[in-house]
Amino acid sequence: MGDATKSREAFRTLLDALAEIDRGYVGPAYGITEPGDDADAHRLLMHLIESAIVQEFESDPARPEFRRIVTPHRKALGDNPDAIYYEAPVDPRRVYRVRGNLAGAVYTSITVEAGASEGRYATRTAGVVNDTQFDVAGDGTFELIVGGPPRDRNWLELPPDAAHLTTRHYFEEAEPAAADPLRIVPLTIEPLEPLPPAPTWDDDSIAAGIRRVTTYLRGRTVDQPPRTGTDLPSWVSTTPNVFPKPEKPGTLALSAFDAAYSSAPYALAPDEALVITGRWPTCRFANVVLWNRFLQTYDYAHRRVGLNRANTVLEPDGGFRMVLAHRDPGIPNWIDTEGRPSGQLFWRFFLPEGDIEAPHGSVVRFDSLAP
């Protein structure tokens, strides 16, 4: 009798998918050939499994709630030490009220992710509203309506393929806000139409939850085409230590309309360092952070693996000089590589004004750095 349940069938499909991901995604087809990459890939999979369970297993667009997307111990999709992100499922046929508080964030936004129903990977960013576009009370509280007929203000449209809301809360402080266990951003979401309590979990709903988990995992691994280096945005460089001009990402899924990005890999020998010079632009928020090849931040809870404008020591002319190195050179603005010879540097600039100067990187010998 037990072998015939839908939940058992869905669970076995999940196990088969995990085996396929292990064979297909963690391997040469996706450029994973080194032992270190293999280990990092399996760490990513463990984080994705947790994310899938947190975000999708008991997802209910009729009775949504905001859940934190990434943490210091659950990293994916280009997380950020200076930001806290939440996600909630939505049904485009419904109308919701979102209430919250800025909680000290220098930038807050709500983004609509389209095409991401039932655990699927989002196909595009379908809309965004930031804290310059809705009313915020003196105590930081706000309220807006999501979905339904257009409103003059404090409203965000839900197109027919809307599936999730992503909220972004950016903090420019000396220590990473995402590592602070006491930092909470108050957020609620509720449908305007009153609903009865959720139905009791049964074989059908549990099986559906497991299928969403499976779809989520596949959509972030084997169902993603391998990167060829020819299908990357113009603001993503494949040349180590060379940063492209920051640009806005358009409708790229899981990105923000109102930010400019720049990304490049770094590559350093044990006796080398990367000196990065540039100037922070006029904008609402700006930072740079290190990722591994799977878009997971380095250990920001215990190391300085990124910088923002609040913890960057500026030069006399107002520019910055950062040093990416495997060990502390004893000078300001050291970014710790954790000893990794290669990785990714990612720059964010939210609500930028005017042109943004691309940072410049120069590889030098570590012993040439003057303390």
C-alpha positions, 0 to 999 in steps of 0.5 A: 500500500505504501509503495503506491502513494503519490508522496513516495513516488515523488520522493523517489523522483527526487532521489533520482534527480539528486543522483542525476545532478551528482552525475551530470551537473557535478562533472566536466559538462559544467566545467567541474574537473578539479577536486576543489570545484567538486567539493564546492559543488557538493556544498552548493548542492547541500545549500540548494537542498535546504533552500528548496525545502525552506522556499518551496516544500510548503509554499502557498501563494494563497497564504504566503509569508516572507522567508529569508532566501540566503544566510551565512550558512545557506548561500546561492545566487550571488548572495551579499554580506551587506544585504538581507533578502526575503521571498514570498510566493504570489498568485497573479490572480490575487491582490496582496497587502505588504507591510514592513519597516526599512529597519535602517536599510539604505535601500529597500525594494520589492521585485516581481520574479516571473515564470517561477511557479511550482519551483521553476527558475525565474525567466525574467524580472517583471517589475520593481518598486523601491523606497523612492517610489512608495511612502515611508513613515517617519518611523520607517514603516510602509505599506503597499498593494501588490496586484489588482487594478493600478493605483497612483502610488504604493502599488506593484503590478503582478503580470500573468506569469508572476510567481514570487516577490523578492525583497532586497534590504541593503545596509552600508555599515562597518560589519556585514548586516547579513552576519548579524543574527539579531538583524531582522527586517519586519515584513508581512504579506497577506491576501486582501480576500479573507481565506479559510485555514489551509487544508490539512496536509495529505498525500496529494499536497505533500507529493506536490511539495516534493515535486516543487523541491525537485523542480527547484533543484533541477532548475538551478543545476542540470536544467540550466545550460552550461555557460559557454562564455559567449552568452554572458552579459556585457558587464560580466568579464571572463578575463581575470583581474579586468573589470568591465564597465558597470551596467544595468541588467535589464530584465535578467532574472533575479536581478534588480532593474535599478542597479548597475553591476560589474563582475570579473574573475580574479587569478592570483599566485601564492606570492601575488596580490591584486591592487584595485583602484577606483572611485565610489560613484554617487548612488544609494548603495555600493559594494564589492564582494568575493564569490566562488564559481557557484556565486556563493560568497566567501566566509563574510561572518569571520573574514573581510571578503568584501567592502562597502563605502562605510568600511573603505578607507579612502585616499586623499583624492577621494578614490580608493585603493583595495588589495586582494590578497591571500594574507593580510598585507597590513594596509587598509582595505584588504580583501581576504581571498581565503587562500583561494587562487581564483574566484569572482569579484562582484560590484553592485551600485544601486540607484547610480547617478551618472556614469560609473567608472570601471575599477582598475586592477593590477597584479603585483608581487605581495612583498612589494606592498608597503605596510 
